[in-house]
Amino acid sequence: MKSMSRRRQSGNGMKAFLQQHKQYLLTGVSHVIPFIACGGILIAISLAYAFRFLPPGPNGGPDLTHAPLFIQSLGTIGAAAFTLFPAVLAGFIASAMAGRPGLVPGFIGGSIAGLPQTVDGHSASAGFLGALSIGLVAGHVVNALKRILVPKLLRPVMPIIVIPILSSVAAGGLMLALNLPIARVMIALNTGLQSMQGGSQVLLAMLLGAMIAFDMGGPVNKAAFFFGVAMIQQHNYAIMGACAAAICTPPLGLGLATLLGRGQWTEEQRESGMAALGMGMIGITEGAIPFAAADPLRVIPTIMLGSMVSATVAMLGGVGDHAPHGGPIVLPVVDHRLVYVLAIVAGSLTVAVVINLVKKFTDKPAVALAGKTL
């Protein structure tokens, strides 16, 4: 009986621990949503102008070099918003865990997570998943430093000087150490993708779709995306066609899920769903990040499945994308447009139906618990 009681207490403790960390993630998400929405919309406006009014660039994609200064500025501002989001995400996760002293190591670690590392002419970074992880690490490091007993004379300077410096060195140093190995892994993935070109098209499409959705704009996503871009330069448009269909599936599918199962989502989540739909239409995979960061164990496998469906349908249907971008916005430069649309619809419906079913059978209907429970 005592052992059963101990196991029950241990299980309850783990559940409380996970729930607490989920709230930390949600705090980071609530702060990063405006950055993602702002960056995605501004970039989309500049891309839409380029696709509509400008000739394609050397690789067939949008070329803003000859666009009006205002359009170029919108793209630059949007890119700056995206550049900031890893730092904001990590910073506010750490702050939720450890208070104001967590901001400095969180922002620094998140900024480093967004820095590209170049190896043999290729670049990659830790991206979204790196920011998520380093935010939690920074929070734990700060909390550990807070528990150190120090002389009374040093206590006033601990939260404003000593703790930020020591925790930033720890979090920043860890992220610096991880960035280069991640870059090497991404290069190895790209090499592996190239070796699969002569193999099963379905297997390749499924792998590309899963990679695109896995970290939503992060290093794994970029490895698949730039593989597609490289194939465009070799006049092989089918690889980019599969990637393009997969790129928009996560945000479109999750946005659709909030419409089909409104009772399972809070008001804040439904608002994020509308933003995700808008970003999905213009090929911004990062529109799914608020959902994935809040509930990674259920959301990430689901969107990977949906993107695999989209990429496979596109590959089997002979879809070709002549531009290094995705989503309905590139429809004018896509071969077999009807199949392309069907691929996106199939993948998005898969995401919407599966995530709502998973939520229905694994969780109670969402309630407005601080407007953030997923």
C-alpha positions in Angstrom: 0.0 0.0 0.0 2.8 2.4 0.9 4.6 1.7 -2.4 1.4 2.4 -4.3 0.9 5.6 -2.4 4.5 6.6 -3.2 4.0 5.9 -6.9 0.8 7.9 -6.9 2.5 10.8 -5.3 5.3 10.5 -7.8 2.9 10.5 -10.7 1.0 13.5 -9.3 4.3 15.3 -8.8 5.4 14.7 -12.4 2.0 15.8 -13.7 2.3 19.0 -11.7 5.8 19.5 -13.0 4.7 19.1 -16.6 1.7 21.4 -16.1 3.9 24.1 -14.6 6.4 23.9 -17.5 3.5 24.1 -19.9 2.5 27.4 -18.4 6.0 28.7 -18.8 5.9 27.8 -22.5 2.5 29.5 -22.9 3.8 32.7 -21.3 6.6 32.7 -23.9 4.1 32.0 -26.7 1.8 34.8 -25.7 4.6 37.3 -26.1 6.0 35.9 -29.3 2.6 35.7 -31.2 2.6 39.5 -32.2 6.2 39.2 -33.6 5.3 36.1 -35.7 2.1 37.7 -37.0 3.7 41.1 -37.8 6.7 39.5 -39.5 4.6 37.0 -41.5 2.1 39.6 -42.8 4.7 42.2 -43.7 6.9 39.6 -45.6 3.8 38.3 -47.3 2.8 41.8 -48.6 6.3 42.3 -50.1 6.3 38.8 -51.6 2.8 39.3 -53.1 3.9 42.5 -54.7 7.0 40.7 -56.1 5.0 37.8 -57.5 2.5 40.1 -59.1 4.5 43.0 -60.5 8.2 42.0 -60.7 10.1 39.5 -62.9 11.5 36.4 -61.1 15.0 36.4 -59.8 17.9 34.2 -60.9 16.5 31.1 -59.1 12.9 31.7 -60.2 11.8 33.2 -56.9 10.7 36.7 -56.0 13.3 39.4 -56.5 12.7 42.6 -54.5 15.8 44.4 -55.6 13.8 46.4 -58.2 10.7 46.9 -55.9 9.8 50.4 -54.6 11.6 51.3 -51.4 8.4 51.0 -49.4 7.9 47.4 -50.4 11.6 46.6 -49.7 11.2 48.2 -46.3 8.2 46.1 -45.5 10.2 43.0 -46.2 13.1 44.2 -44.1 10.9 45.1 -41.2 9.1 41.7 -41.4 12.4 39.9 -41.5 13.5 41.8 -38.4 10.4 40.7 -36.5 11.2 37.0 -37.4 14.8 37.5 -36.4 13.7 38.7 -32.9 11.2 35.9 -32.2 13.6 33.2 -30.9 15.0 35.7 -28.4 11.6 36.9 -27.3 10.3 33.3 -26.9 13.3 32.1 -24.8 13.4 35.4 -22.8 9.8 35.3 -21.6 9.9 31.5 -21.0 12.9 32.1 -18.7 11.2 35.1 -17.1 8.0 33.1 -16.4 10.2 30.6 -14.6 12.6 32.9 -12.7 11.2 36.4 -12.8 13.0 39.4 -14.2 16.5 37.9 -13.7 15.6 35.3 -16.3 15.1 37.8 -19.1 18.8 38.4 -19.8 20.0 34.8 -20.2 16.8 33.9 -22.0 17.1 36.7 -24.5 20.8 36.0 -25.0 20.4 32.3 -25.4 17.4 32.8 -27.7 19.4 35.3 -29.8 22.2 32.8 -30.2 19.7 30.1 -31.1 18.8 32.2 -34.1 22.3 32.8 -35.3 23.3 30.8 -38.4 26.4 28.7 -38.3 28.2 28.1 -41.5 29.9 24.8 -42.3 31.4 24.0 -45.8 29.3 26.8 -47.4 26.0 25.7 -45.7 24.3 27.4 -42.8 21.9 26.4 -40.1 20.8 27.4 -36.6 19.0 25.9 -33.6 15.9 28.0 -34.4 12.5 27.6 -32.7 13.3 24.3 -30.8 16.7 25.7 -29.7 14.9 28.8 -28.3 12.3 26.7 -26.6 14.9 24.5 -24.9 17.4 27.3 -23.9 14.6 29.3 -22.4 13.8 26.5 -20.0 17.5 25.9 -19.3 18.0 29.6 -18.5 15.1 29.6 -16.1 16.4 26.6 -14.2 19.9 28.1 -14.1 18.6 31.4 -12.6 16.5 29.6 -10.0 19.5 27.5 -9.0 21.6 30.7 -8.6 18.9 32.3 -6.5 19.2 29.5 -4.0 22.9 30.2 -3.3 23.4 31.7 0.1 25.5 34.9 -0.2 26.6 37.5 2.4 24.1 40.2 3.1 26.3 42.8 1.4 26.0 41.1 -2.0 22.3 40.4 -2.0 21.2 43.7 -3.6 23.5 43.1 -6.6 22.7 39.4 -7.1 19.5 39.9 -9.3 20.8 42.8 -11.3 24.5 41.9 -11.9 25.7 38.6 -10.6 22.8 36.3 -11.6 22.3 37.8 -15.1 26.0 37.5 -15.9 26.5 33.9 -14.6 23.3 32.6 -16.1 24.0 34.3 -19.4 27.4 32.7 -19.6 25.8 29.3 -18.8 22.9 29.6 -21.2 24.8 31.4 -24.0 27.7 29.1 -23.7 25.5 26.0 -24.0 23.7 27.4 -27.0 27.0 28.4 -28.7 28.2 24.8 -28.1 25.1 23.3 -29.6 24.8 25.5 -32.7 27.7 24.1 -34.6 26.8 20.4 -34.1 23.2 21.3 -35.2 24.6 22.8 -38.3 26.6 19.7 -39.1 23.5 17.5 -38.6 21.6 19.7 -41.0 24.3 19.4 -43.7 24.2 15.6 -43.2 20.4 15.7 -43.6 20.8 17.7 -46.9 23.3 15.2 -48.2 21.0 12.3 -47.3 18.1 14.0 -49.1 20.2 14.3 -52.2 21.0 10.6 -52.2 17.3 9.8 -52.1 16.4 11.5 -55.4 16.7 8.3 -57.4 14.8 6.3 -54.8 11.2 6.1 -53.8 9.4 9.4 -54.5 6.8 8.7 -51.9 9.4 8.0 -49.2 11.2 11.2 -50.2 8.0 13.3 -50.1 7.0 11.9 -46.7 10.4 12.7 -45.3 10.4 16.3 -46.7 6.9 16.9 -45.4 7.8 15.7 -41.9 11.0 17.8 -41.9 9.1 20.9 -43.0 6.6 20.6 -40.2 8.9 19.4 -37.4 10.3 22.7 -36.3 8.3 25.2 -38.4 11.1 27.4 -39.9 13.9 26.0 -37.8 17.0 24.1 -39.0 15.3 20.9 -39.9 12.7 22.8 -41.9 15.4 24.8 -43.6 17.3 21.7 -44.6 14.3 20.4 -46.5 13.4 23.8 -47.9 16.9 24.6 -49.2 17.1 21.2 -50.7 14.0 22.1 -52.7 15.6 25.4 -53.7 18.7 23.7 -54.9 16.6 21.4 -57.1 14.9 24.4 -58.7 18.3 25.5 -59.9 18.7 22.1 -61.5 15.3 22.5 -63.2 13.8 19.8 -60.9 10.6 21.5 -59.7 8.9 18.5 -58.1 10.9 18.6 -54.9 9.9 22.2 -54.3 6.4 21.4 -55.2 6.2 18.8 -52.4 7.8 21.3 -50.0 5.5 24.1 -51.0 2.4 22.1 -50.2 3.9 21.0 -46.9 5.0 24.5 -45.9 1.5 26.0 -45.5 -0.2 22.9 -44.1 0.6 23.3 -40.4 -0.8 26.8 -39.9 -3.8 26.2 -42.3 -4.6 22.9 -40.5 -4.4 24.3 -37.0 -6.4 27.4 -38.0 -9.0 25.2 -39.6 -9.1 23.1 -36.4 -10.1 26.1 -34.3 -13.0 26.7 -36.7 -14.2 23.1 -36.8 -13.9 22.5 -33.1 -14.5 25.9 -31.6 -15.6 24.4 -28.2 -12.2 22.7 -27.8 -10.2 26.0 -28.1 -10.1 29.1 -26.0 -10.8 32.6 -27.4 -7.1 33.4 -27.5 -6.4 30.2 -29.4 -9.2 30.9 -31.9 -7.7 34.3 -32.5 -4.3 32.7 -33.0 -6.1 30.3 -35.4 -7.3 33.2 -37.6 -3.7 34.6 -37.7 -2.5 31.1 -38.6 -4.9 30.9 -41.5 -3.7 34.2 -42.9 0.0 33.1 -42.6 -0.7 29.7 -44.1 -2.3 31.3 -47.1 1.0 33.1 -47.7 3.3 30.2 -46.9 4.5 31.2 -43.5 4.9 27.9 -41.5 5.7 29.8 -38.4 2.0 30.5 -38.0 1.8 27.1 -36.3 4.5 27.9 -33.6 2.1 29.3 -30.9 0.2 26.0 -31.0 3.3 23.8 -31.1 5.1 25.7 -28.4 2.1 25.4 -26.0 1.5 21.7 -26.7 4.5 20.2 -28.6 3.7 16.5 -27.8 0.3 16.6 -29.5 0.7 19.3 -32.0 4.1 18.5 -33.6 3.3 14.9 -34.6 0.0 16.0 -35.9 1.3 18.7 -38.2 4.1 16.4 -39.3 1.5 13.9 -40.4 -0.5 16.5 -42.3 2.5 17.9 -44.1 3.5 14.3 -45.0 0.1 13.9 -46.6 0.4 17.2 -48.5 3.9 16.5 -49.8 3.0 13.0 -50.9 -0.1 14.0 -52.8 1.8 16.8 -54.5 4.7 14.5 -55.4 2.4 11.8 -56.8 0.4 14.4 -58.7 3.4 15.8 -60.5 3.2 19.2 -58.8 6.1 21.5 -59.7 6.9 24.8 -58.0 9.1 27.2 -59.9 9.5 29.6 -56.9 11.4 29.0 -53.6 8.3 29.5 -51.5 5.1 27.8 -50.5 1.4 28.2 -49.9 -1.4 29.3 -52.2 0.5 32.6 -52.8 2.8 30.8 -55.3 -0.1 29.2 -57.3 0.6 31.3 -60.4 4.1 29.6 -60.8 3.0 26.0 -60.0 2.6 23.1 -62.4 -0.6 21.0 -61.9 -2.4 23.7 -59.9 -5.5 21.7 -59.1 -3.5 18.9 -57.6 -1.5 21.4 -55.6 -4.7 22.8 -54.1 -6.0 19.3 -53.4 -2.7 18.4 -51.7 -2.9 21.4 -49.4 -6.6 20.7 -48.6 -5.9 17.1 -47.9 -3.0 17.8 -45.5 -4.8 20.7 -43.8 -7.9 18.6 -43.2 -5.7 15.8 -41.8 -4.2 18.2 -39.3 -7.6 19.7 -38.3 -9.4 16.4 -37.9 -6.5 14.6 -36.1 -5.7 17.4 -33.6 -9.3 17.8 -32.7 -9.7 14.1 -32.2 -6.6 13.9 -30.1 -7.7 16.8 -27.9 -11.2 15.2 -27.5 -9.8 11.9 -26.3 -6.8 13.1 -24.3 -8.0 16.3 -22.7 -11.1 18.0 -21.3 -12.7 20.8 -23.4 -10.6 23.9 -23.2 -11.6 26.4 -20.6 -10.5 30.0 -20.3 -7.8 29.2 -17.7 -6.0 32.6 -18.0 -7.1 32.3 -21.6 -4.1 30.0 -22.4 -4.8 26.4 -21.8 -4.4 24.3 -24.9 
